[in-house]
């Protein structure tokens, strides 16, 4: 699945991905696929696996789309 980062808090290590008119998708820094400091920026496009959990929707295996195309 692909979408846009709604917001991400570096200090807390989590944020949310936009999901249209539906429930936003939770993203934790541990699910970000990148080397070094794992962070995401508001408005950034990402590719991820969507997982339904008892707490709601979560993004796993999150990758920045720009790095996918490099």
N, C-alpha and C positions, 0 to 999 in steps of 0.2 A: 504494500500500500504506500501511497505517497501523499504528503500533505505539508503544511507550513507550521513552523513553531509559533505558538501564540505568545508564550513567555517562558523564560528559563532563569531560575535563581541560582547563581554560582555558589553562593554561601550555603544554601540548603541542599544543593545538588539535585534538584528536580524542577520540572516545569510541566507545561501542557502543550499538546499539539492540537491544532484546529481540526474539527470534524464536522464542518458544515453546520447544519441546524441540530445536530445530534450532540450527545455528551462528549466533552473534550477528552482527549486521550492523555493519560499520565505518562511521563517519561522520566526515568531515573538515570543519573549519570553513569551508573554501572552498565547500562544497556547501550551506551554510545560507542560505536566502533571507530576509534581513532587513537593514534598514538599520542603520548604526552597528556596534557591537561584536557580532560573531557568536558566540553561545554558546547552549548548551542546558543544561537542568537535569534532574537525575535525576527520573524519574517523569513527565516532561512528555510529552504525546501529540504525535506528529508524523506528517505525511503525506510520502511520498517515493517516488522511483522506485528499484526494486531492480535492481542490476546485478551480474552474476556476472563476476568477474575471476579471473585465475590465482592471485591471492593470497587469494581468498575473496569473500564477499558484501560489497557496498558500497552505501551509500545516496547517491543523487544527487538534486538538486533538493528538498532538505529544507525543509519549511515547518511552523511550529507550527500545530496544528489550531485553536487559539483565534483566531489572526490570520486564518485562512482564513474563519472564520464572521463576522468583523466587517464 
